[in-house]
Amino acid sequence: MAMREQQQKSLLEIESTVKIFLRYLIPSMIGMILMALNFVVDGVMVGNKLGSVALAGVNIAGPIYTIFVAMSIWIGVGGATLYSQSMGAKDYVRSRFIFTHSIVLITGFTIVIGLIAYMFHNQLVFALGANEATAPFATDYMNVFLMLGFVFTLENALSIFIRNNGNPTLAMTALIVTAVSNFVLNYIILYVFDLGVREIAFGTITASALGIVVLSAHFFTKKNTLRLVKFRFDKRLFLLTMSIGFPSFLSELGVSVFTIAHNNVFSRLAGTDGLSAFSIVNYAHSVMLLMFLGIGSAIQPLVSYYHGAKDEKRKRETVRIAIFTAIGAGVFITLLGQVTAPYIVALFGDFSQDVKELATIGIRIFFGGYILMGVNFVMMTYFQSVGQVKMAAWITIGREFLFMLIFLVTLPFLFGTNAAWLSIPLSEVVIFCTILLYLKREGTFFGKRGHGI
């Protein structure tokens, strides 16, 4: 065990910061982009094979999936951050207890929530928006997740901890296996055996189980320092885990708020054409969003570890590299959007000229927010990783709830439909300014308590 812990030290404390950052960044971004593409392909397959009503049913059941994702990220990121801080402080006994505590909490909460929700599944499916036509499909899909969703949340949590334990490549491999097997299983279920949405849900769970099998290989590697120990509920650790992971939970919740709010506004402003145009932009945005999330995921284990080890130099270097990476990626994507907007719209089908024009303008305006979005993600992750939860939560609330909704509700009714696309770019600018003001006031990165970035 001592030898393995020393090897963990050599990776994070001896190799160059740039090399370590890339070691985490590349697998993280590949994994996130695969998740986004897998989501898009799933929708295309179900819609083409089973029709729009079945697709609507699956989408209605989607919040159950989102809740399980949010729960696993909430506890997983909170626990993994504390785990990495303990590893950095060389407190290996506490790190193993944190790992055990988090895994038990995630599995237990998912099972309990699933069982309670299953008892009221008839009422729940209609509360989610189902009607007589869509309810059978939504129920079939939802009930499988309610009963077996713990498999998915366990796979997600293990992936986070294994990444933090110095094996981001295996975490990426598990995501690849999960995504590819989910695609293959869905194809077989729909096009070979001619089955329905219940079997699709089983296929998704099976793919997650295969991901767990891949992840379990980590426990037989020299990198592994994860150990399950005797569990006892620790109220203080529980509250700390939930507090630190809360911004990640908010971020996941914000995706739903973003979609619902924009759907309502564009429906009122431009009817069906507005909804179609936003759907195109939203599908493209989901891929870009997860790419920026990948940058944040790459620095979380590193910043947490260096914070626990009190290595301010490497912590600052890591954040600085991540910021430059995020700015470079944001500028590139923004410029790419200006040139390729019509081609991106054309990928999703042959729409009316009004839809094409609205979506093309939307991509060109909306993508402008990516210049600062990545920086805001990096700083949110930084504050979360060093335990400054209030600032991390502010960044998430401000950019995904408060300012986004204010701009979305006011601008289009003052300046026309296309002004709705400005809600995200402007909220990113406002939040970026608040981050700069906070850092200047606190002296962080500006010289009072360090040497600046």
C-alpha positions as a Markdown table, in Angstrom:
| # | Residue | x | y | z |
|---|---|---|---|---|
| 1 | Met | 0.0 | 0.0 | 0.0 |
| 2 | Ala | 2.8 | 2.5 | 0.9 |
| 3 | Met | 4.4 | 1.8 | -2.5 |
| 4 | Arg | 1.1 | 2.6 | -4.3 |
| 5 | Glu | 0.6 | 5.8 | -2.4 |
| 6 | Gln | 4.1 | 6.9 | -3.2 |
| 7 | Gln | 3.4 | 6.3 | -6.9 |
| 8 | Gln | 0.3 | 8.5 | -6.6 |
| 9 | Lys | 2.6 | 11.2 | -5.2 |
| 10 | Ser | 5.0 | 10.9 | -8.1 |
| 11 | Leu | 2.2 | 11.5 | -10.6 |
| 12 | Leu | 0.8 | 14.6 | -9.1 |
| 13 | Glu | 3.8 | 16.1 | -7.3 |
| 14 | Ile | 6.8 | 15.3 | -9.5 |
| 15 | Glu | 5.7 | 15.5 | -13.2 |
| 16 | Ser | 5.2 | 18.8 | -14.9 |
| 17 | Thr | 1.9 | 20.6 | -14.3 |
| 18 | Val | 1.2 | 20.8 | -18.0 |
| 19 | Lys | 1.7 | 17.1 | -18.5 |
| 20 | Ile | -0.5 | 16.2 | -15.6 |
| 21 | Phe | -3.2 | 18.6 | -16.8 |
| 22 | Leu | -3.2 | 17.0 | -20.2 |
| 23 | Arg | -3.2 | 13.5 | -18.7 |
| 24 | Tyr | -6.6 | 14.4 | -17.1 |
| 25 | Leu | -7.9 | 16.8 | -19.7 |
| 26 | Ile | -7.9 | 14.6 | -22.8 |
| 27 | Pro | -9.7 | 11.6 | -21.3 |
| 28 | Ser | -12.2 | 13.9 | -19.5 |
| 29 | Met | -13.1 | 15.8 | -22.7 |
| 30 | Ile | -13.4 | 12.7 | -24.8 |
| 31 | Gly | -15.6 | 11.0 | -22.3 |
| 32 | Met | -17.9 | 14.1 | -22.0 |
| 33 | Ile | -18.3 | 14.5 | -25.7 |
| 34 | Leu | -19.1 | 10.8 | -26.1 |
| 35 | Met | -21.9 | 11.2 | -23.5 |
| 36 | Ala | -23.4 | 14.1 | -25.5 |
| 37 | Leu | -23.2 | 12.3 | -28.8 |
| 38 | Asn | -24.7 | 9.1 | -27.2 |
| 39 | Phe | -27.6 | 11.2 | -26.0 |
| 40 | Val | -28.2 | 12.6 | -29.5 |
| 41 | Val | -27.9 | 9.2 | -31.2 |
| 42 | Asp | -30.4 | 7.6 | -28.7 |
| 43 | Gly | -33.0 | 10.2 | -29.5 |
| 44 | Val | -32.5 | 9.8 | -33.3 |
| 45 | Met | -32.9 | 6.0 | -33.0 |
| 46 | Val | -36.0 | 5.9 | -30.8 |
| 47 | Gly | -37.7 | 8.7 | -32.9 |
| 48 | Asn | -37.0 | 7.0 | -36.2 |
| 49 | Lys | -38.0 | 3.5 | -35.1 |
| 50 | Leu | -40.8 | 3.9 | -32.6 |
| 51 | Gly | -42.1 | 7.3 | -33.7 |
| 52 | Ser | -42.7 | 10.7 | -32.1 |
| 53 | Val | -45.1 | 9.5 | -29.4 |
| 54 | Ala | -42.6 | 7.0 | -28.0 |
| 55 | Leu | -39.8 | 9.6 | -28.2 |
| 56 | Ala | -42.1 | 12.0 | -26.3 |
| 57 | Gly | -42.7 | 9.4 | -23.7 |
| 58 | Val | -39.0 | 8.8 | -23.2 |
| 59 | Asn | -38.4 | 12.5 | -22.9 |
| 60 | Ile | -41.2 | 12.9 | -20.3 |
| 61 | Ala | -39.4 | 10.2 | -18.2 |
| 62 | Gly | -36.1 | 12.1 | -18.7 |
| 63 | Pro | -36.3 | 14.0 | -15.4 |
| 64 | Ile | -35.9 | 10.7 | -13.5 |
| 65 | Tyr | -32.6 | 10.1 | -15.3 |
| 66 | Thr | -31.6 | 13.7 | -14.6 |
| 67 | Ile | -32.4 | 13.3 | -10.9 |
| 68 | Phe | -30.2 | 10.2 | -10.7 |
| 69 | Val | -27.4 | 12.0 | -12.6 |
| 70 | Ala | -27.7 | 15.0 | -10.3 |
| 71 | Met | -27.6 | 12.8 | -7.1 |
| 72 | Ser | -24.6 | 10.8 | -8.2 |
| 73 | Ile | -22.7 | 14.0 | -9.2 |
| 74 | Trp | -23.8 | 15.8 | -6.0 |
| 75 | Ile | -22.4 | 13.1 | -3.7 |
| 76 | Gly | -19.7 | 11.9 | -6.1 |
| 77 | Val | -18.0 | 15.3 | -6.7 |
| 78 | Gly | -18.4 | 16.3 | -3.0 |
| 79 | Gly | -17.0 | 13.1 | -1.8 |
| 80 | Ala | -14.2 | 12.9 | -4.4 |
| 81 | Thr | -13.1 | 16.5 | -3.6 |
| 82 | Leu | -12.7 | 15.6 | 0.1 |
| 83 | Tyr | -11.0 | 12.4 | -0.9 |
| 84 | Ser | -8.4 | 14.2 | -3.0 |
| 85 | Gln | -7.9 | 16.8 | -0.3 |
| 86 | Ser | -7.2 | 14.0 | 2.2 |
| 87 | Met | -4.8 | 12.3 | -0.3 |
| 88 | Gly | -3.0 | 15.5 | -0.7 |
| 89 | Ala | -2.7 | 15.8 | 3.1 |
| 90 | Lys | -1.4 | 12.2 | 3.2 |
| 91 | Asp | -4.3 | 11.2 | 5.4 |
| 92 | Tyr | -4.9 | 7.8 | 3.7 |
| 93 | Val | -7.1 | 6.4 | 6.5 |
| 94 | Arg | -9.6 | 9.3 | 6.1 |
| 95 | Ser | -9.5 | 9.1 | 2.3 |
| 96 | Arg | -10.6 | 5.5 | 2.4 |
| 97 | Phe | -13.4 | 6.2 | 4.8 |
| 98 | Ile | -14.6 | 9.1 | 2.6 |
| 99 | Phe | -14.7 | 6.8 | -0.4 |
| 100 | Thr | -16.7 | 4.1 | 1.5 |
| 101 | His | -19.1 | 6.7 | 2.9 |
| 102 | Ser | -19.8 | 8.3 | -0.5 |
| 103 | Ile | -20.4 | 4.9 | -2.3 |
| 104 | Val | -22.8 | 3.7 | 0.4 |
| 105 | Leu | -24.7 | 7.1 | 0.4 |
| 106 | Ile | -25.0 | 7.2 | -3.4 |
| 107 | Thr | -26.2 | 3.6 | -3.6 |
| 108 | Gly | -28.5 | 3.8 | -0.6 |
| 109 | Phe | -30.1 | 7.1 | -1.6 |
| 110 | Thr | -30.8 | 6.0 | -5.2 |
| 111 | Ile | -32.4 | 2.7 | -4.0 |
| 112 | Val | -34.6 | 4.5 | -1.4 |
| 113 | Ile | -35.7 | 7.3 | -3.8 |
| 114 | Gly | -36.4 | 4.8 | -6.6 |
| 115 | Leu | -38.5 | 2.6 | -4.3 |
| 116 | Ile | -40.5 | 5.5 | -3.0 |
| 117 | Ala | -41.1 | 6.9 | -6.4 |
| 118 | Tyr | -42.1 | 3.5 | -7.8 |
| 119 | Met | -44.9 | 3.3 | -5.2 |
| 120 | Phe | -46.4 | 6.4 | -6.8 |
| 121 | His | -45.3 | 5.8 | -10.4 |
| 122 | Asn | -48.9 | 6.2 | -11.8 |
| 123 | Gln | -49.3 | 9.7 | -10.3 |
| 124 | Leu | -45.7 | 10.6 | -11.0 |
| 125 | Val | -45.8 | 9.9 | -14.8 |
| 126 | Phe | -48.7 | 12.3 | -15.2 |
| 127 | Ala | -47.1 | 14.9 | -13.0 |
| 128 | Leu | -44.1 | 14.8 | -15.3 |
| 129 | Gly | -46.4 | 15.8 | -18.2 |
| 130 | Ala | -47.6 | 12.6 | -19.7 |
| 131 | Asn | -51.0 | 12.2 | -21.3 |
| 132 | Glu | -53.0 | 9.1 | -22.2 |
| 133 | Ala | -51.0 | 8.5 | -25.4 |
| 134 | Thr | -47.5 | 9.0 | -24.0 |
| 135 | Ala | -48.1 | 7.6 | -20.5 |
| 136 | Pro | -47.5 | 3.9 | -21.4 |
| 137 | Phe | -44.1 | 4.7 | -23.0 |
| 138 | Ala | -43.1 | 7.0 | -20.2 |
| 139 | Thr | -44.1 | 4.5 | -17.5 |
| 140 | Asp | -42.2 | 1.6 | -19.2 |
| 141 | Tyr | -39.0 | 3.6 | -19.4 |
| 142 | Met | -39.3 | 5.3 | -16.0 |
| 143 | Asn | -40.0 | 2.2 | -14.0 |
| 144 | Val | -36.9 | 0.4 | -15.1 |
| 145 | Phe | -34.8 | 3.4 | -14.0 |
| 146 | Leu | -36.6 | 3.7 | -10.7 |
| 147 | Met | -35.9 | 0.0 | -9.8 |
| 148 | Leu | -32.4 | -0.3 | -11.3 |
| 149 | Gly | -31.1 | 3.3 | -11.4 |
| 150 | Phe | -28.6 | 2.5 | -8.6 |
| 151 | Val | -26.5 | 0.7 | -11.2 |
| 152 | Phe | -26.1 | 3.9 | -13.2 |
| 153 | Thr | -25.4 | 6.1 | -10.2 |
| 154 | Leu | -22.8 | 3.7 | -8.9 |
| 155 | Glu | -21.0 | 3.6 | -12.2 |
| 156 | Asn | -21.0 | 7.4 | -12.4 |
| 157 | Ala | -19.7 | 7.7 | -8.8 |
| 158 | Leu | -17.0 | 5.1 | -9.3 |
| 159 | Ser | -15.9 | 6.9 | -12.5 |
| 160 | Ile | -15.4 | 10.1 | -10.5 |
| 161 | Phe | -13.4 | 8.5 | -7.7 |
| 162 | Ile | -11.2 | 6.5 | -10.1 |
| 163 | Arg | -10.4 | 9.6 | -12.0 |
| 164 | Asn | -9.5 | 11.3 | -8.8 |
| 165 | Asn | -7.4 | 8.3 | -7.8 |
| 166 | Gly | -5.0 | 8.9 | -10.7 |
| 167 | Asn | -6.6 | 6.9 | -13.5 |
| 168 | Pro | -8.5 | 9.2 | -15.8 |
| 169 | Thr | -7.8 | 7.0 | -18.8 |
| 170 | Leu | -9.7 | 4.1 | -17.4 |
| 171 | Ala | -12.6 | 6.4 | -16.5 |
| 172 | Met | -12.6 | 7.5 | -20.1 |
| 173 | Thr | -12.4 | 3.9 | -21.3 |
| 174 | Ala | -15.4 | 2.9 | -19.2 |
| 175 | Leu | -17.4 | 5.8 | -20.7 |
| 176 | Ile | -16.4 | 4.7 | -24.2 |
| 177 | Val | -17.5 | 1.1 | -23.4 |
| 178 | Thr | -20.8 | 2.4 | -21.9 |
| 179 | Ala | -21.6 | 4.6 | -24.8 |
| 180 | Val | -20.7 | 2.1 | -27.5 |
| 181 | Ser | -22.5 | -0.8 | -25.8 |
| 182 | Asn | -25.5 | 1.4 | -25.3 |
| 183 | Phe | -25.6 | 2.2 | -29.0 |
| 184 | Val | -25.1 | -1.4 | -30.0 |
| 185 | Leu | -27.7 | -2.7 | -27.5 |
| 186 | Asn | -30.3 | -0.1 | -28.6 |
| 187 | Tyr | -29.7 | -1.0 | -32.3 |
| 188 | Ile | -30.2 | -4.7 | -31.5 |
| 189 | Ile | -33.2 | -4.1 | -29.3 |
| 190 | Leu | -35.0 | -1.8 | -31.8 |
| 191 | Tyr | -33.9 | -3.1 | -35.2 |
| 192 | Val | -33.1 | -6.8 | -34.6 |
| 193 | Phe | -35.6 | -7.9 | -32.0 |
| 194 | Asp | -38.2 | -5.1 | -32.7 |
| 195 | Leu | -38.7 | -4.4 | -29.0 |
| 196 | Gly | -39.7 | -1.1 | -27.2 |
| 197 | Val | -38.8 | 1.5 | -24.8 |
| 198 | Arg | -38.8 | -0.7 | -21.7 |
| 199 | Glu | -36.1 | -2.8 | -23.3 |
| 200 | Ile | -34.2 | 0.4 | -24.3 |
| 201 | Ala | -34.1 | 1.3 | -20.6 |
| 202 | Phe | -32.8 | -2.2 | -19.7 |
| 203 | Gly | -30.2 | -1.7 | -22.4 |
| 204 | Thr | -29.0 | 1.6 | -20.9 |
| 205 | Ile | -28.7 | -0.1 | -17.4 |
| 206 | Thr | -26.8 | -3.0 | -18.9 |
| 207 | Ala | -24.4 | -0.6 | -20.6 |
| 208 | Ser | -23.8 | 1.0 | -17.2 |
| 209 | Ala | -23.2 | -2.4 | -15.7 |
| 210 | Leu | -20.6 | -3.1 | -18.3 |
| 211 | Gly | -19.0 | 0.3 | -17.4 |
| 212 | Ile | -18.7 | -0.9 | -13.8 |
| 213 | Val | -17.0 | -4.1 | -15.0 |
| 214 | Val | -14.4 | -1.9 | -16.8 |
| 215 | Leu | -13.9 | 0.4 | -13.8 |
| 216 | Ser | -13.4 | -2.6 | -11.5 |
| 217 | Ala | -10.1 | -3.2 | -13.3 |
| 218 | His | -8.7 | -0.2 | -11.4 |
| 219 | Phe | -8.8 | -2.1 | -8.1 |
| 220 | Phe | -6.2 | -4.5 | -9.6 |
| 221 | Thr | -3.8 | -1.9 | -10.8 |
| 222 | Lys | -0.7 | -0.4 | -9.0 |
| 223 | Lys | -2.4 | 3.1 | -9.1 |
| 224 | Asn | -5.2 | 2.0 | -6.8 |
| 225 | Thr | -5.4 | 3.3 | -3.3 |
| 226 | Leu | -9.2 | 3.1 | -3.0 |
| 227 | Arg | -10.4 | 0.7 | -0.3 |
| 228 | Leu | -13.8 | -0.1 | 1.1 |
| 229 | Val | -13.7 | 0.0 | 4.9 |
| 230 | Lys | -16.3 | -0.5 | 7.7 |
| 231 | Phe | -19.1 | 1.9 | 7.1 |
| 232 | Arg | -20.5 | 4.2 | 9.8 |
| 233 | Phe | -22.7 | 7.2 | 9.1 |
| 234 | Asp | -20.8 | 10.4 | 9.8 |
| 235 | Lys | -23.1 | 13.4 | 10.0 |
| 236 | Arg | -20.4 | 16.0 | 9.7 |
| 237 | Leu | -18.8 | 14.3 | 6.7 |
| 238 | Phe | -22.3 | 13.9 | 5.2 |
| 239 | Leu | -23.0 | 17.6 | 5.5 |
| 240 | Leu | -19.6 | 18.6 | 4.2 |
| 241 | Thr | -20.0 | 16.2 | 1.2 |
| 242 | Met | -23.4 | 17.6 | 0.3 |
| 243 | Ser | -22.2 | 21.2 | 0.8 |
| 244 | Ile | -19.2 | 20.8 | -1.5 |
| 245 | Gly | -21.1 | 18.9 | -4.1 |
| 246 | Phe | -24.0 | 21.3 | -4.1 |
| 247 | Pro | -22.8 | 23.5 | -6.9 |
| 248 | Ser | -22.4 | 20.5 | -9.2 |
| 249 | Phe | -26.0 | 19.5 | -8.4 |
| 250 | Leu | -27.2 | 23.0 | -9.2 |
| 251 | Ser | -25.3 | 22.9 | -12.5 |
| 252 | Glu | -27.1 | 19.7 | -13.5 |
| 253 | Leu | -30.4 | 21.2 | -12.4 |
| 254 | Gly | -29.6 | 24.3 | -14.4 |
| 255 | Val | -29.6 | 22.4 | -17.6 |
| 256 | Ser | -33.3 | 21.5 | -17.1 |
| 257 | Val | -34.1 | 25.1 | -16.2 |
| 258 | Phe | -32.3 | 26.4 | -19.3 |
| 259 | Thr | -34.2 | 24.1 | -21.6 |
| 260 | Ile | -37.6 | 24.7 | -20.1 |
| 261 | Ala | -37.2 | 28.5 | -19.9 |
| 262 | His | -36.0 | 28.8 | -23.5 |
| 263 | Asn | -38.7 | 26.4 | -24.8 |
| 264 | Asn | -41.4 | 28.6 | -23.2 |
| 265 | Val | -40.0 | 31.9 | -24.4 |
| 266 | Phe | -39.4 | 30.8 | -28.0 |
| 267 | Ser | -42.8 | 29.1 | -28.1 |
| 268 | Arg | -44.4 | 32.4 | -27.2 |
| 269 | Leu | -42.2 | 34.5 | -29.5 |
| 270 | Ala | -42.1 | 32.3 | -32.6 |
| 271 | Gly | -44.4 | 29.3 | -32.1 |
| 272 | Thr | -43.4 | 26.0 | -33.5 |
| 273 | Asp | -40.6 | 27.6 | -35.6 |
| 274 | Gly | -39.1 | 29.0 | -32.5 |
| 275 | Leu | -39.2 | 25.7 | -30.7 |
| 276 | Ser | -37.6 | 24.0 | -33.7 |
| 277 | Ala | -34.8 | 26.6 | -34.0 |
| 278 | Phe | -34.0 | 26.3 | -30.3 |
| 279 | Ser | -34.0 | 22.5 | -30.5 |
| 280 | Ile | -31.2 | 22.7 | -33.1 |
| 281 | Val | -29.2 | 25.2 | -31.1 |
| 282 | Asn | -29.7 | 23.2 | -27.9 |
| 283 | Tyr | -28.5 | 19.9 | -29.4 |
| 284 | Ala | -25.3 | 21.7 | -30.6 |
| 285 | His | -25.0 | 23.4 | -27.2 |
| 286 | Ser | -25.2 | 20.1 | -25.3 |
| 287 | Val | -22.0 | 18.9 | -27.0 |
| 288 | Met | -20.2 | 22.2 | -26.4 |
| 289 | Leu | -21.4 | 22.3 | -22.8 |
| 290 | Leu | -20.1 | 18.9 | -21.9 |
| 291 | Met | -16.8 | 19.8 | -23.5 |
| 292 | Phe | -16.4 | 22.7 | -21.1 |
| 293 | Leu | -17.5 | 20.5 | -18.3 |
| 294 | Gly | -14.7 | 18.2 | -19.3 |
| 295 | Ile | -12.2 | 21.0 | -18.7 |
| 296 | Gly | -13.7 | 21.5 | -15.2 |
| 297 | Ser | -13.7 | 17.8 | -14.5 |
| 298 | Ala | -10.0 | 17.7 | -15.4 |
| 299 | Ile | -8.9 | 20.2 | -12.8 |
| 300 | Gln | -11.1 | 19.1 | -9.9 |
| 301 | Pro | -9.0 | 16.2 | -8.7 |
| 302 | Leu | -5.8 | 18.2 | -9.3 |
| 303 | Val | -6.8 | 21.4 | -7.5 |
| 304 | Ser | -8.3 | 19.3 | -4.6 |
| 305 | Tyr | -5.1 | 17.3 | -4.2 |
| 306 | Tyr | -2.8 | 20.4 | -4.3 |
| 307 | His | -5.1 | 22.2 | -1.9 |
| 308 | Gly | -4.9 | 19.3 | 0.6 |
| 309 | Ala | -1.1 | 19.2 | 0.1 |
| 310 | Lys | -0.9 | 23.0 | 0.5 |
| 311 | Asp | 1.0 | 23.2 | -2.8 |
| 312 | Glu | -0.1 | 26.7 | -3.8 |
| 313 | Lys | 2.4 | 26.9 | -6.8 |
| 314 | Arg | 1.0 | 23.8 | -8.6 |
| 315 | Lys | -2.6 | 24.8 | -7.7 |
| 316 | Arg | -2.2 | 28.2 | -9.3 |
| 317 | Glu | -0.3 | 26.7 | -12.3 |
| 318 | Thr | -3.1 | 24.2 | -12.9 |
| 319 | Val | -5.9 | 26.9 | -12.8 |
| 320 | Arg | -3.8 | 29.2 | -15.1 |
| 321 | Ile | -3.4 | 26.5 | -17.7 |
| 322 | Ala | -7.0 | 25.5 | -17.5 |
| 323 | Ile | -8.1 | 29.2 | -18.0 |
| 324 | Phe | -5.9 | 29.6 | -21.1 |
| 325 | Thr | -7.2 | 26.3 | -22.4 |
| 326 | Ala | -10.8 | 27.4 | -21.8 |
| 327 | Ile | -10.3 | 30.8 | -23.5 |
| 328 | Gly | -8.6 | 29.2 | -26.5 |
| 329 | Ala | -11.4 | 26.6 | -26.9 |
| 330 | Gly | -14.0 | 29.3 | -26.5 |
| 331 | Val | -12.6 | 31.6 | -29.1 |
| 332 | Phe | -12.1 | 28.7 | -31.5 |
| 333 | Ile | -15.7 | 27.5 | -31.1 |
| 334 | Thr | -17.1 | 31.0 | -31.4 |
| 335 | Leu | -15.3 | 31.6 | -34.6 |
| 336 | Leu | -16.3 | 28.2 | -35.9 |
| 337 | Gly | -19.9 | 28.9 | -35.2 |
| 338 | Gln | -19.8 | 32.1 | -37.3 |
| 339 | Val | -18.6 | 30.2 | -40.3 |
| 340 | Thr | -20.4 | 26.9 | -40.0 |
| 341 | Ala | -23.8 | 27.9 | -38.5 |
| 342 | Pro | -25.8 | 27.2 | -41.7 |
| 343 | Tyr | -24.1 | 23.8 | -42.1 |
| 344 | Ile | -24.8 | 22.9 | -38.4 |
| 345 | Val | -28.5 | 23.7 | -39.0 |
| 346 | Ala | -28.6 | 21.6 | -42.1 |
| 347 | Leu | -27.3 | 18.5 | -40.2 |
| 348 | Phe | -30.6 | 18.3 | -38.3 |
| 349 | Gly | -32.9 | 18.1 | -41.4 |
| 350 | Asp | -34.7 | 20.2 | -44.0 |
| 351 | Phe | -36.5 | 22.9 | -42.2 |
| 352 | Ser | -38.5 | 26.0 | -43.4 |
| 353 | Gln | -36.6 | 29.1 | -44.3 |
| 354 | Asp | -37.8 | 30.8 | -41.1 |
| 355 | Val | -36.4 | 28.1 | -38.9 |
| 356 | Lys | -33.1 | 28.0 | -40.8 |
| 357 | Glu | -32.7 | 31.8 | -40.4 |
| 358 | Leu | -33.6 | 31.9 | -36.7 |
| 359 | Ala | -31.4 | 28.9 | -35.9 |
| 360 | Thr | -28.4 | 30.3 | -37.9 |
| 361 | Ile | -28.6 | 33.6 | -36.2 |
| 362 | Gly | -29.1 | 31.8 | -32.9 |
| 363 | Ile | -25.9 | 29.8 | -33.3 |
| 364 | Arg | -23.9 | 32.9 | -34.3 |
| 365 | Ile | -25.1 | 34.9 | -31.3 |
| 366 | Phe | -25.3 | 32.1 | -28.7 |
| 367 | Phe | -21.8 | 30.7 | -29.4 |
| 368 | Gly | -20.4 | 34.1 | -28.4 |
| 369 | Gly | -21.0 | 33.1 | -24.8 |
| 370 | Tyr | -18.4 | 30.3 | -25.1 |
| 371 | Ile | -15.5 | 32.8 | -25.0 |
| 372 | Leu | -16.1 | 33.2 | -21.2 |
| 373 | Met | -18.2 | 30.1 | -20.4 |
| 374 | Gly | -15.2 | 27.8 | -20.1 |
| 375 | Val | -13.4 | 30.3 | -17.8 |
| 376 | Asn | -16.5 | 30.5 | -15.5 |
| 377 | Phe | -16.6 | 26.7 | -15.4 |
| 378 | Val | -13.0 | 26.5 | -14.4 |
| 379 | Met | -13.4 | 29.1 | -11.7 |
| 380 | Met | -16.5 | 27.4 | -10.3 |
| 381 | Thr | -14.6 | 24.1 | -10.1 |
| 382 | Tyr | -11.7 | 25.9 | -8.5 |
| 383 | Phe | -13.8 | 27.4 | -5.8 |
| 384 | Gln | -15.6 | 24.1 | -5.2 |
| 385 | Ser | -12.3 | 22.2 | -5.0 |
| 386 | Val | -10.8 | 24.5 | -2.4 |
| 387 | Gly | -14.0 | 24.5 | -0.2 |
| 388 | Gln | -15.3 | 28.0 | -1.2 |
| 389 | Val | -18.7 | 26.6 | -1.8 |
| 390 | Lys | -20.6 | 29.9 | -1.6 |
| 391 | Met | -18.7 | 31.4 | -4.5 |
| 392 | Ala | -19.0 | 28.2 | -6.5 |
| 393 | Ala | -22.7 | 28.2 | -5.9 |
| 394 | Trp | -23.0 | 31.9 | -6.8 |
| 395 | Ile | -21.3 | 31.3 | -10.2 |
| 396 | Thr | -23.8 | 28.5 | -10.9 |
| 397 | Ile | -26.9 | 30.3 | -9.7 |
| 398 | Gly | -25.9 | 33.5 | -11.4 |
| 399 | Arg | -25.1 | 32.1 | -14.9 |
| 400 | Glu | -27.7 | 29.3 | -15.0 |
| 401 | Phe | -30.6 | 30.8 | -13.1 |
| 402 | Leu | -30.6 | 34.4 | -12.1 |
| 403 | Phe | -29.1 | 36.5 | -14.9 |
| 404 | Met | -30.0 | 34.0 | -17.6 |
| 405 | Leu | -33.7 | 34.2 | -16.7 |
| 406 | Ile | -33.6 | 38.0 | -16.3 |
| 407 | Phe | -32.1 | 38.5 | -19.7 |
| 408 | Leu | -34.3 | 35.9 | -21.3 |
| 409 | Val | -37.5 | 37.4 | -20.0 |
| 410 | Thr | -36.7 | 41.0 | -20.7 |
| 411 | Leu | -34.5 | 41.4 | -23.8 |
| 412 | Pro | -36.6 | 39.7 | -26.5 |
| 413 | Phe | -39.7 | 41.7 | -25.5 |
| 414 | Leu | -37.6 | 44.9 | -25.7 |
| 415 | Phe | -35.5 | 44.2 | -28.8 |
| 416 | Gly | -37.2 | 41.3 | -30.6 |
| 417 | Thr | -36.9 | 37.5 | -30.9 |
| 418 | Asn | -33.3 | 37.3 | -31.8 |
| 419 | Ala | -32.4 | 39.1 | -28.5 |
| 420 | Ala | -33.3 | 35.9 | -26.7 |
| 421 | Trp | -30.1 | 34.3 | -27.9 |
| 422 | Leu | -28.2 | 36.9 | -25.9 |
| 423 | Ser | -29.3 | 35.6 | -22.5 |
| 424 | Ile | -26.4 | 33.1 | -22.1 |
| 425 | Pro | -23.6 | 35.3 | -23.6 |
| 426 | Leu | -24.6 | 38.3 | -21.4 |
| 427 | Ser | -25.0 | 36.2 | -18.2 |
| 428 | Glu | -21.5 | 34.7 | -18.8 |
| 429 | Val | -20.1 | 38.3 | -19.1 |
| 430 | Val | -21.8 | 39.4 | -15.9 |
| 431 | Ile | -20.7 | 36.4 | -13.9 |
| 432 | Phe | -17.1 | 36.7 | -15.2 |
| 433 | Cys | -17.1 | 40.4 | -13.9 |
| 434 | Thr | -18.3 | 39.3 | -10.5 |
| 435 | Ile | -15.5 | 36.7 | -10.4 |
| 436 | Leu | -12.9 | 39.3 | -11.2 |
| 437 | Leu | -14.3 | 41.6 | -8.5 |
| 438 | Tyr | -14.3 | 38.8 | -5.9 |
| 439 | Leu | -10.7 | 37.8 | -6.7 |
| 440 | Lys | -9.5 | 41.4 | -6.6 |
| 441 | Arg | -11.2 | 42.0 | -3.2 |
| 442 | Glu | -9.9 | 38.8 | -1.7 |
| 443 | Gly | -6.5 | 39.2 | -3.2 |
| 444 | Thr | -6.6 | 35.7 | -4.7 |
| 445 | Phe | -4.5 | 35.5 | -7.9 |
| 446 | Phe | -3.8 | 39.3 | -7.6 |
| 447 | Gly | -0.8 | 39.3 | -5.3 |
| 448 | Lys | -2.0 | 39.8 | -1.7 |
| 449 | Arg | -1.9 | 36.2 | -0.9 |
| 450 | Gly | 0.3 | 34.8 | -3.7 |
| 451 | His | 2.2 | 35.8 | -6.8 |
| 452 | Gly | -0.7 | 36.1 | -9.2 |
| 453 | Ile | -1.7 | 34.1 | -12.2 |
